[in-house]
Amino acid sequence: MNTIGTILQEKRIGRGITLKEVQKQTNIPIPYLESIEKDDHTLIPYPAYLHGFTKAYAKLLDVDISQHLHQLPKVEPSQPPDYGIKRKKWSISIYRFYSGLSFSRFLVIVFSLFIVSFIYMGIRYY
């Protein structure tokens, strides 16, 4: 029984295409292409990636692998995201205030107000 990897490898070698050329045209890393050809699916992190990479590789070589897709691991749906409202607890830390950018902004604002009031008082009493 031919596996997807052997079918793709035979077709690629029959056309005289190297893995580097396949990598350039599909942007699939060479180690992933090698693992697809060896039918070693442990290197590719997610089954969805494996399905996508295999289909892109087969499309490049004009190979119909629809009858062999059952050989690949099944793609399980992931957990839906939790859209519940997460409320942030507002806490003001004095250490974070003095060490962060907010303290610098505070000093700039106070200094600017001091300069503006000094200029205003100078104009008013002049």
N, C-alpha and C positions, 0 to 999 in steps of 0.2 A: 504494500500500500504506500503510495507516494504521500509524503507530508507536504505542507505548504512550503517549508524551508527548502526541501529538495527540489520541488517544482520551480521555485524562484531561482535557486542557484543554478540549476540546469539551463534554464532559459537565459539567465545572465551570461553564463559561460558560453552558451551557444551563440549568442550575439557578439561576444568578444568585448563585453563591457566590464570594466573593473569596478570594485567597490568604491573607489575614490570618485569615479564619474557618477555613480549612483548617489553618493553623498552630496556631490555638488548640485545635482539636479533636484534632489528631494529634501536637502538640509537635514537628513537623518544621520546622526553620528555613526561612524563606521563600526564601533563595538556593538551598537544596536542592530545594525544590518547583519553583522556576523552572527549574533545570537538568534536572529530570525531565521537565517539559513541553517543554523545548527539545531533549530527547534528547542533552544534553551531559553525559556521565557523568564528566567529568574533575574536576569540583568535589567530588564525594562521594568521601571518602578510600578506602573499601573496598567491593568488590563486594557483600559481605554486607549492608552498610548500605544500598546502593542497592536490593537486592532487598527488604529489610525496609521501607524507606521507600515504595517503589513499591506494595507489597502493602497497606500501611496506607492509603495515599492511595486506591487502588482500592477498598478495603473501605469507606472513608468514602463514596465516591460510588456504591456498589453496582454496580461494573463488574467483569465477569469478564475478567481478562487472562491466564488460564491458557494460551491459545493463543499469546500474544505474548511470553511470558517468555523465549523463545529469543533475543529481540533484546537482552537485557541481557547484560553480560559474565558469563562463567562464574565461579562461586565456587570457587576452588582451596582445598583443605584446607591448613591451615597446618602447620608443622613441629610434631610432638608435643613436649611439654616434656621436658626432660632431668631425670629424677628421680634421677640418680646422686648419690652422697654427695659433697658438697663439704666438705672439711675446712678449717676455718679455722686458719691458723697463728697461734698465740698468741705475740705479741711484746709485751713491755712497753717502752714508750717513756717515758723519764724526763721528756721535755718534755710529753708528753700527760698524764702523771700529775700534774705540777705545775700544769698550766693548766686541767684539767678539773674536773668535779663530784666525781670520786673523791677528789681531794686535799682538797676542802672537807669531804667526809664523814669522811675520815681525821682531819682536825684536830678536828672535832666529837667524834669518838669518843675521841681522846687527851685532849682537854680535859675531857670527861665523866668519864673514868677518873681524871684528876687530881683533880677535885672530889670524886668518890666516895671516893677514897683519903684525901684531906685530911679529909673529914668522919669517916671510919672511924677515922683516927688520933686525931682530936680527941675522939671519943666514947670510944675505948679508954683514953686516958691522962687523961681528965678525972676 
